[in-house]
Amino acid sequence: MNLLALAAKPRSEAAAPSIDGAESAPPDRQGGSNPLVAAANPLLDLLPTIRRSKHHDSPERLREYLAAQVRRFQTRAQQADIPLETIVAARYCLCTALDEAAALTPWGGGGLWSAHSLLVTFHNETWGGEKFFQLLARLSQQPHAHRHLLELQYFCLALGFQGRYRIVPNGQAQVENVRERLLKLVRETGAPTAAALSSNWRVDSPKPEAARRWMPAWVWLVLAALLGCGAYIGFLTALQNHSDRTYAAINAVSLPKLDTFVQATRLTGLLADQLADDRISVVDEADRSVVTIRGDGLFDSGSAQLKDGYLATIQRIGSALNSAEGTVRIIGHTDSQPIHTPTFNSNTELSQARADAVRNLLVLSLQRSKDIQAMGLGAERPVADNATPEGRARNRRVEIILQAPAQAGQPQP
C-alpha cells in the first residue's frame, strides 16, 4: 500500500495513514497543552505526514478517514465538556489546515482535493485561509476567554499552515510574525507553551523512552520551532513598544503649502446619493475633495476586512473618481486605544491595512490608470476627543482624498 492509504477494514480496525506503506493504530494519544489540543492531537499528528507525502493511491479513502477522525475529535471534545461553539471553531481551523496540507501535495493539487475538501464536508466552504485569521483576530481581543482555541491555532501555524499568507508577497515572513506574536499572546494568558507544550506529558515512570513514546510527534516539532523564535520575540516586543511613537514623529514632518493650485473636481454632487448615510461625508475644499467613511461601518473592531454592506459604496466612489482629474490618497485613521494582536502590532499597522483594503477595492472600479496612494496614520490626526466613546468612534475612519493636479513646484500636503 502506498503512502497514507487506508486499509479496507471496519472503522474500528482501520489503519491510520502512514509513510511508505507502514500501517499503525489510529493516533489516539491524548497528550496536549489543554483539553481542546488533546482532543485534536490525532489530527495535528497527521499534518506534517500529509504535507511531506509525494504519492497517494486513493485520496478519496484518505478524505473519508480524515472525516472520521474529525468526528472523533468532536466526540472527544464533547466528552471533555468543551463548549459547542469552541468545538465548531476548532473544527473549522483543523479542516482548513488539513485541506491546505493535502492541496499542496502532488496528488491533491490542481483542485483535486479542494473540490471535495473537509471544509466543504463540514462547513460548506471551499477555502478557509482568510477566515482562519479573521477568527484569530477576534479571539485575540479576549485571549484569556479563548486561550485553548488560540493555542490550537498556534499549533496549526507552527506545523506549517499559512492560509492567505501563502499567496501574498513576503507571505512567509508575515505569517511567521503572526505566529510569534500569537505565541507571545498565549504565553501572557498563562498557557504553558514556553516551558512545556503539554501539561500532561510528564509521566510517573522515570524511563525516558516511555516519555518519548507518549509525547506526540508534533510536539517535538513545535518545541524546535519555539527555540528558534525565542530571541526574535524579545526584539519584536521592544520594537512594538516604540512603533507608534516612531510613526508619530515621522508623520509630524510636513511640507510647506503654496497658494497656487488647480481647481478640484467637486465630489459632493457626484456622490449625492450616498450622503443619506450619516457614516459618509464629503467636504469640497479649494484644491481637494475629501470623502470620509466612518470605520465602524467599514470594518469590525480590530479587523481590516471590509464589510460586505460597503462594497457597493466603495465602487460608487470609484465611479465618481472616473470623472475627476488628479491624484487619490486613501488615509486610514484609528482612535488612541492601544492594539496589540497577532495580526496587527499597532494602530498604525491597522490603519495601513484598512487603507490598503479600500484601495484594492477602489482600483477595480476605475476605468483608467490613476495614481492612488494608501497610508495609515494610526491615531495621529484625531478629529474628536479620544476620551469619550463618541469621539473615538469619529476618529475611526478612512478618508479618500481627491487632490487637484498641482502646478509646477507645488508640493502636495
C-alpha positions as CSV (number, residue, x, y, z in Angstrom):
1,M,0.0,0.0,0.0
2,N,1.3,3.4,-0.9
3,L,1.7,6.4,1.4
4,L,-1.3,7.5,3.5
5,A,-3.5,4.7,2.1
6,L,-6.3,3.5,4.3
7,A,-6.9,-0.2,4.6
8,A,-10.3,-1.6,3.7
9,K,-11.2,-2.7,7.2
10,P,-14.1,-1.9,9.6
11,R,-13.7,1.5,11.1
12,S,-12.7,0.1,14.5
13,E,-9.8,-1.7,12.8
14,A,-8.9,0.8,10.1
15,A,-5.2,1.6,9.9
16,A,-4.1,5.2,10.1
17,P,-2.3,6.8,7.2
18,S,1.4,6.2,7.3
19,I,4.6,6.6,5.3
20,D,5.9,4.1,2.8
21,G,3.1,1.7,3.3
22,A,3.6,1.1,7.0
23,E,0.4,0.8,9.0
24,S,-0.2,1.6,12.6
25,A,-3.1,2.0,15.0
26,P,-5.0,5.3,14.8
27,P,-3.0,8.0,16.6
28,D,-5.4,8.3,19.5
29,R,-3.0,9.8,22.0
30,Q,-4.4,12.3,24.5
31,G,-1.4,14.5,25.3
32,G,-1.8,18.2,24.8
33,S,-1.4,21.6,26.4
34,N,-5.2,21.9,27.0
35,P,-8.2,19.6,26.6
36,L,-9.0,21.0,23.1
37,V,-5.5,20.4,21.9
38,A,-5.5,17.0,23.5
39,A,-8.7,16.1,21.6
40,A,-7.1,17.4,18.3
41,N,-3.8,15.5,18.7
42,P,-4.5,12.7,16.2
43,L,-5.3,15.3,13.5
44,L,-2.4,17.5,14.4
45,D,-0.1,14.5,14.2
46,L,-1.2,13.9,10.6
47,L,-0.5,17.4,9.4
48,P,3.3,17.0,8.8
49,T,2.8,13.5,7.4
50,I,0.3,14.7,4.8
51,R,2.4,17.7,3.9
52,R,5.5,15.6,3.2
53,S,3.8,13.0,1.2
54,K,4.5,12.7,-2.6
55,H,2.1,9.9,-3.7
56,H,-1.2,8.5,-2.8
57,D,-3.3,5.7,-4.3
58,S,-6.8,6.9,-3.1
59,P,-7.3,10.5,-1.9
60,E,-10.9,9.7,-1.5
61,R,-10.2,7.0,1.1
62,L,-7.9,9.3,2.9
63,R,-10.6,12.0,2.9
64,E,-13.1,9.5,4.4
65,Y,-10.5,8.6,7.1
66,L,-9.8,12.2,8.0
67,A,-13.6,13.0,8.1
68,A,-14.0,10.1,10.6
69,Q,-11.1,11.5,12.6
70,V,-12.7,14.9,12.7
71,R,-15.9,13.4,14.0
72,R,-13.9,11.5,16.7
73,F,-12.3,14.8,17.6
74,Q,-15.8,16.3,18.1
75,T,-16.8,13.4,20.3
76,R,-13.6,13.7,22.4
77,A,-14.1,17.4,22.8
78,Q,-17.8,17.0,23.8
79,Q,-16.7,14.4,26.4
80,A,-14.3,17.0,27.8
81,D,-17.2,19.4,28.3
82,I,-15.8,21.9,25.8
83,P,-18.4,24.5,24.6
84,L,-20.0,23.7,21.3
85,E,-19.1,27.0,19.7
86,T,-15.4,26.3,20.6
87,I,-15.6,22.9,19.1
88,V,-17.1,24.2,15.8
89,A,-14.4,26.9,15.5
90,A,-11.7,24.4,16.2
91,R,-13.1,22.0,13.7
92,Y,-13.0,24.8,11.1
93,C,-9.3,25.5,11.8
94,L,-8.4,21.8,11.7
95,C,-10.3,21.2,8.4
96,T,-8.6,24.3,6.9
97,A,-5.1,23.3,7.9
98,L,-5.6,19.6,6.7
99,D,-7.1,20.8,3.4
100,E,-4.2,23.1,2.8
101,A,-1.6,20.3,3.6
102,A,-3.4,17.9,1.2
103,A,-4.0,20.5,-1.6
104,L,-0.2,21.4,-1.7
105,T,0.8,17.8,-2.4
106,P,1.4,16.4,-6.0
107,W,-1.7,14.1,-5.5
108,G,-4.0,16.7,-4.1
109,G,-3.1,19.8,-6.1
110,G,-4.8,21.3,-9.1
111,G,-8.2,21.3,-7.4
112,L,-8.3,17.6,-7.0
113,W,-8.6,17.8,-3.2
114,S,-10.4,21.2,-2.8
115,A,-13.4,20.1,-4.8
116,H,-14.4,17.7,-2.0
117,S,-12.4,19.1,0.9
118,L,-13.0,18.6,4.6
119,L,-14.1,22.3,4.8
120,V,-16.8,21.6,2.2
121,T,-17.9,18.5,4.0
122,F,-18.3,20.1,7.5
123,H,-18.8,23.8,6.8
124,N,-19.9,24.1,3.1
125,E,-17.0,26.4,2.3
126,T,-14.2,25.9,-0.2
127,W,-11.4,28.0,1.4
128,G,-10.7,29.0,4.9
129,G,-7.3,30.7,4.5
130,E,-8.9,34.1,5.1
131,K,-11.4,33.3,7.8
132,F,-8.8,31.5,9.9
133,F,-7.0,34.7,10.5
134,Q,-10.2,36.7,10.9
135,L,-11.2,34.3,13.7
136,L,-7.7,34.7,15.2
137,A,-8.1,38.5,15.3
138,R,-11.4,38.3,17.0
139,L,-10.3,35.7,19.6
140,S,-7.2,37.8,20.4
141,Q,-9.4,40.6,21.7
142,Q,-10.3,38.3,24.6
143,P,-7.3,36.0,24.9
144,H,-8.0,34.6,28.4
145,A,-11.5,33.6,27.4
146,H,-10.3,31.8,24.2
147,R,-6.9,30.6,25.3
148,H,-7.4,27.0,24.3
149,L,-8.6,27.8,20.8
150,L,-5.8,30.3,20.4
151,E,-3.3,27.6,21.3
152,L,-4.8,25.2,18.8
153,Q,-4.4,27.9,16.1
154,Y,-0.9,28.5,17.1
155,F,-0.1,24.8,16.7
156,C,-1.7,24.8,13.2
157,L,0.6,27.7,12.3
158,A,3.7,26.0,13.9
159,L,3.0,22.9,11.8
160,G,3.1,24.8,8.5
161,F,-0.3,26.3,7.9
162,Q,-0.1,29.7,6.1
163,G,-3.6,30.3,4.6
164,R,-3.9,33.7,2.9
165,Y,-0.2,34.5,3.5
166,R,0.8,31.7,1.1
167,I,-0.4,33.8,-1.9
168,V,0.8,37.3,-0.9
169,P,4.3,38.9,-1.4
170,N,6.6,38.2,1.6
171,G,3.9,35.9,3.0
172,Q,6.3,33.6,4.7
173,A,7.8,36.4,6.8
174,Q,4.3,37.8,7.6
175,V,2.9,34.5,8.8
176,E,6.0,33.9,11.0
177,N,5.4,37.3,12.5
178,V,1.8,36.4,13.2
179,R,2.8,33.1,14.7
180,E,5.4,34.7,17.0
181,R,3.0,37.4,18.2
182,L,0.4,34.7,18.8
183,L,2.9,32.7,20.9
184,K,3.6,35.8,23.0
185,L,-0.1,36.4,23.5
186,V,-0.7,32.8,24.5
187,R,2.2,33.0,27.0
188,E,0.7,36.1,28.5
189,T,-2.5,34.2,29.3
190,G,-0.5,31.8,31.4
191,A,-0.6,28.9,28.9
192,P,2.5,26.6,29.4
193,T,3.6,26.7,25.8
194,A,7.1,28.0,26.6
195,A,8.3,25.6,29.3
196,A,6.1,22.6,28.3
197,L,3.7,22.4,25.5
198,S,1.6,19.8,27.4
199,S,0.6,19.8,31.0
200,N,0.3,16.0,30.9
201,W,3.4,14.9,29.2
202,R,5.4,14.2,32.3
203,V,4.6,10.6,33.2
204,D,5.2,8.8,36.5
205,S,7.6,6.3,35.1
206,P,11.2,7.5,35.3
207,K,12.1,5.8,32.0
208,P,12.9,8.4,29.3
209,E,12.0,6.0,26.5
210,A,8.4,5.8,27.8
211,A,8.1,9.5,28.0
212,R,9.3,9.9,24.4
213,R,6.9,7.3,23.1
214,W,4.0,9.0,24.8
215,M,4.6,12.5,23.6
216,P,3.0,13.3,20.2
217,A,5.5,13.7,17.3
218,W,4.2,17.2,16.5
219,V,5.1,18.4,20.0
220,W,8.8,17.8,19.2
221,L,8.5,19.8,16.0
222,V,6.8,22.7,17.8
223,L,9.5,22.6,20.6
224,A,12.2,23.0,17.9
225,A,10.3,26.0,16.4
226,L,10.0,27.6,19.8
227,L,13.7,27.5,20.4
228,G,14.3,29.3,17.1
229,C,11.8,32.2,17.7
230,G,12.5,33.0,21.3
231,A,15.2,35.6,20.8
232,Y,13.2,37.2,17.9
233,I,10.2,37.7,20.2
234,G,12.3,39.7,22.6
235,F,13.5,42.1,19.9
236,L,10.0,42.3,18.4
237,T,8.5,43.2,21.8
238,A,10.9,46.0,22.3
239,L,10.2,47.4,18.8
240,Q,6.4,47.2,19.3
241,N,6.7,49.4,22.4
242,H,8.2,52.2,20.3
243,S,6.5,51.7,16.9
244,D,3.6,54.1,17.3
245,R,5.8,56.9,18.7
246,T,8.2,56.5,15.8
247,Y,5.4,56.7,13.3
248,A,4.1,59.8,15.0
249,A,7.4,61.5,14.7
250,I,7.6,60.7,11.0
251,N,4.1,61.9,10.3
252,A,4.7,65.1,12.2
253,V,7.1,66.2,9.4
254,S,5.1,68.2,6.8
255,L,5.9,70.1,3.6
256,P,5.1,73.7,3.3
257,K,1.9,74.6,1.4
258,L,1.9,77.0,-1.6
259,D,-1.0,79.1,-2.6
260,T,-1.2,78.0,-6.3
261,F,-3.4,75.1,-7.3
262,V,-5.8,73.9,-10.0
263,Q,-9.5,73.9,-9.2
264,A,-10.5,70.5,-7.9
265,T,-13.4,68.5,-9.2
266,R,-16.3,68.6,-6.7
267,L,-17.4,65.2,-5.4
268,T,-20.4,66.3,-3.4
269,G,-22.7,66.4,-6.4
270,L,-21.3,63.2,-7.8
271,L,-21.9,61.3,-4.5
272,A,-25.2,62.9,-3.5
273,D,-27.0,59.6,-3.5
274,Q,-24.5,58.3,-0.8
275,L,-24.8,61.2,1.6
276,A,-28.1,59.9,3.2
277,D,-25.9,57.5,5.2
278,D,-24.6,59.6,8.2
279,R,-21.5,57.5,8.3
280,I,-20.3,59.0,5.0
281,S,-19.5,62.7,4.4
282,V,-17.9,64.7,1.6
283,V,-16.1,68.1,2.1
284,D,-15.1,70.0,-1.0
285,E,-12.1,72.3,-0.4
286,A,-10.4,74.6,-2.9
287,D,-7.8,72.1,-4.0
288,R,-9.3,68.8,-3.0
289,S,-12.4,66.8,-2.1
290,V,-12.4,64.6,1.0
291,V,-14.7,61.6,1.3
292,T,-14.8,60.3,4.9
293,I,-16.2,56.9,5.8
294,R,-16.6,56.0,9.5
295,G,-14.5,53.0,10.3
296,D,-17.2,51.4,12.4
297,G,-19.3,50.9,9.3
298,L,-16.5,49.6,7.1
299,F,-14.7,47.2,9.5
300,D,-15.3,45.1,12.6
301,S,-13.2,46.0,15.6
302,G,-9.5,45.2,15.2
303,S,-10.1,44.0,11.6
304,A,-9.1,45.2,8.2
305,Q,-11.7,43.0,6.3
306,L,-14.2,45.2,4.5
307,K,-17.8,44.6,5.4
308,D,-20.0,43.4,2.5
309,G,-22.5,46.2,3.1
310,Y,-20.0,48.8,2.0
311,L,-18.6,47.2,-1.1
312,A,-21.1,48.9,-3.4
313,T,-20.4,52.3,-1.7
314,I,-16.6,52.0,-2.4
315,Q,-17.4,51.0,-6.0
316,R,-19.7,54.1,-6.3
317,I,-16.9,56.3,-5.1
318,G,-14.6,54.8,-7.7
319,S,-17.1,55.5,-10.4
320,A,-17.2,59.2,-9.3
321,L,-13.4,59.4,-9.4
322,N,-13.6,58.4,-13.0
323,S,-15.0,61.8,-13.8
324,A,-12.2,63.6,-11.9
325,E,-8.6,64.6,-12.6
326,G,-5.9,64.4,-10.0
327,T,-4.3,62.0,-7.6
328,V,-6.1,60.0,-5.0
329,R,-4.9,59.3,-1.5
330,I,-6.5,56.9,0.9
331,I,-5.7,57.5,4.6
332,G,-6.7,55.2,7.4
333,H,-7.2,56.6,10.9
334,T,-7.9,54.9,14.3
335,D,-8.7,56.0,17.8
336,S,-6.0,56.1,20.5
337,Q,-6.9,52.8,22.2
338,P,-3.7,50.6,22.1
339,I,-3.9,47.5,20.0
340,H,-1.6,44.5,20.1
341,T,-2.9,41.4,18.4
342,P,-1.2,38.6,16.4
343,T,-2.4,40.4,13.2
344,F,-1.5,44.0,14.0
345,N,1.3,45.4,16.1
346,S,-0.1,48.9,16.4
347,N,-2.8,51.3,15.4
348,T,-0.6,52.5,12.6
349,E,-0.4,49.0,11.1
350,L,-4.2,48.5,11.5
351,S,-4.9,51.8,9.8
352,Q,-2.4,51.0,7.0
353,A,-4.1,47.6,6.4
354,R,-7.5,49.3,6.3
355,A,-6.3,51.9,3.8
356,D,-4.9,49.1,1.6
357,A,-8.2,47.2,1.7
358,V,-10.1,50.2,0.5
359,R,-7.5,50.9,-2.2
360,N,-7.6,47.4,-3.5
361,L,-11.3,47.5,-4.0
362,L,-11.4,51.1,-5.3
363,V,-9.0,50.4,-8.2
364,L,-11.4,47.8,-9.5
365,S,-13.9,50.5,-10.3
366,L,-11.5,52.8,-12.2
367,Q,-11.7,52.9,-15.9
368,R,-8.3,54.3,-16.4
369,S,-5.0,54.2,-14.6
370,K,-4.9,56.7,-11.7
371,D,-2.3,57.4,-9.1
372,I,-3.7,56.0,-5.9
373,Q,-1.7,56.0,-2.7
374,A,-2.7,54.4,0.6
375,M,-1.2,55.2,4.0
376,G,-2.1,54.6,7.7
377,L,-1.7,57.4,10.3
378,G,-3.0,55.5,13.3
379,A,-4.2,57.9,16.0
380,E,-2.1,60.8,14.9
381,R,-4.8,63.0,13.4
382,P,-7.9,62.9,15.6
383,V,-11.0,64.9,14.7
384,A,-12.6,64.4,18.1
385,D,-11.7,63.8,21.7
386,N,-10.4,60.3,22.3
387,A,-11.5,60.5,25.9
388,T,-15.2,59.7,25.0
389,P,-16.7,56.7,23.2
390,E,-18.4,59.1,20.7
391,G,-15.1,60.9,20.0
392,R,-13.2,57.6,19.5
393,A,-15.9,56.4,17.1
394,R,-15.5,59.6,15.0
395,N,-11.7,59.1,14.9
396,R,-12.0,55.6,13.5
397,R,-12.4,56.5,9.8
398,V,-11.0,56.2,6.3
399,E,-10.5,59.2,4.1
400,I,-10.5,59.2,0.3
401,I,-8.9,62.4,-0.9
402,L,-9.0,63.6,-4.5
403,Q,-6.2,66.1,-4.8
404,A,-6.3,68.5,-7.7
405,P,-3.3,68.4,-10.1
406,A,-0.5,70.5,-8.7
407,Q,1.1,73.2,-10.7
408,A,4.9,73.1,-11.2
409,G,6.7,73.4,-8.0
410,Q,3.7,72.8,-5.8
411,P,4.1,70.1,-3.2
412,Q,1.1,68.2,-2.0
413,P,0.4,68.3,1.7
